[in-house]
Amino acid sequence: MRIAVFGTGGVGGYFGGRLARAGEDVHFIARGEHLRAIQTGGLRVDSILGDFIVKPAQASDEPSQVGVVDVVILGVKAWDVPNAAQAMRPMVGDQTFVVPLENGVDAPEQLASVLGREHVMGGLCQISAFIAGPGHIRHVGIEPFVAFGELDGRPSQRAEGLLQVLEAAGVKAAIPPDIQVSMWEKFLFIATVSGLGAVTRAPADIYRSLPETRQMLIAAFEEIVALARARGVMLPEDTVEKRLAFVDNLPDGLLASMQRDILEGKPSELASQNGAVVRMGAELGVPTPVHSFIYNCLLPQELRARGQLKF
């Protein structure tokens, strides 16, 4: 399978690296010093499941040089999805499909508005990984997992084909019965732990153990369940309990990617996570007091990181 990884950060670098290591024809889209390091020294992945290097690695910052591929795995930050959709056009042929692995629930529709709905699947991943340095990805926690599927829920040969390729590369993957439900379950988790972690400036093992912040965690989960149902996505009745159990089993010291960006003073996915909860809640008349508190508290620093405020 000819695969393009558009965005070679923690997510794209890890999963693309596993596919390339297994012998798939993988083309990495990256930029700057990260790209140059991959081109000269290969892609290094340090992982709790075993380290490896993809060398040589096929890497470029120009999608037209790659040409048409079978599948694009999209791993850019959520705010960059519209730009990525335009930039990847040279790689999208009649049979190409795109699997977005961003945090949030907006990416499929953003991609479909540019590329056409027939070229887009829903997707998500679970992993804690980041760029440790140019050409270097570090996977520090959570068993890597990918889920994807057709937006209308129908079974398809192309989804089955990608599933087989991922499993052959040793990646845990699945095609859920309803990808919309799965995406919202992931959104519920990541928006809550990212925002709560950023506003408390503490890892999950701290805020899950204090009664005051644990109650915020539960309430934030419940807000997104209500929001999903208002949007017609019927999350299971035990969603909050299962997500809470998942948080309770996270390794000590773990930081979400948005939390890490905010703590480092970088632009983050705040608008696509807690901000999206607040926006959709206002549109649908669903109260979101915990996510509103988180978003409002973090907004000044986010605007400073984006150069829109100085203080």
C-alpha positions, 0 to 999 in steps of 0.5 A: 500500500502506498501511504503518505503521512501528512504531519510527522509529529508524535502521532504520524511519526510513530504510526508511519514509522511502524508501517515503514519498518514493516516494509510499506511504501510510506512517504513522510511529509514534514518540514524544517529541521525535522524534515532535514534530519529525517532525510539525512539520518532517518526517522528515529522512534524511541518507544516503551514497546521497543526502539527502532530507526527507519533509514532511509526514510522517504520524506519531503515537504512537497506533496506534489513530489510524492504524487497520488497515494492509496491513503493519507494518514493525517497527523497535523495539529487540529488547527492546521487541518484546513490548510493540510486539506488544501496542501495534500490535493496532489496526493489525492487521486480517484481512489485515495482516502484520508484518515485523520488522527487529530484530537477533536471531532471537526477534521472529517467535515473540514477535509470533506469540504475540500476533498469531497466526502468520498475521500474521507473516513473518520479516525482516531488514535490513542498514544502519548508521543511527541517530537523529542528532537529533529528526526526523533519521536518519543513514545512514552505511554499508552498502548498505541491504537488506531480506529477508523471507518466510513463516515456513513458506517458502511463496511468497505474493502478499503477500510479492511485493507488498511486494517490488514496493513496496520495489523501486519505492522504490529499496530493494534487497530479496529474498525468500530461499528460506529466511528462517530461514537468512537470519535466522541468517546476519544474527544470526551477523554482528550478534551477533558484531560488536556484542559484539566491538566493544563489548568491545574498544571498537574499530571493525571495521577494528581488531579484524578486523586484529589476529590475536588479536581476528580469531581471536575473531571467527572463533570467535564465528562458528563458535559460532553456526553450531553453534548454528543447526545444533543448532536445525535451521537448516542454514547453508551450509558457507561461512557463516563465510568469507562473513561474514568477507569481509563484515566485511573490507569494512566501512568503517573506523570503523563501529560496530554499533548495540548497540556504540554504545549500550553505549559511550554508556552506554545500554540495549542489545540485549545480551540479545537478541544475545550473551545469546541465544547463551549462553541457547540454547547452554545449552539445547541443550548447545552450547558458546559460550565466546567469546559467554559471555565477551563477555556476561559482560564487558558484563553489569555495564554493561548492568545499570547502564544499566538502573538495576539496578546502581549503581557 
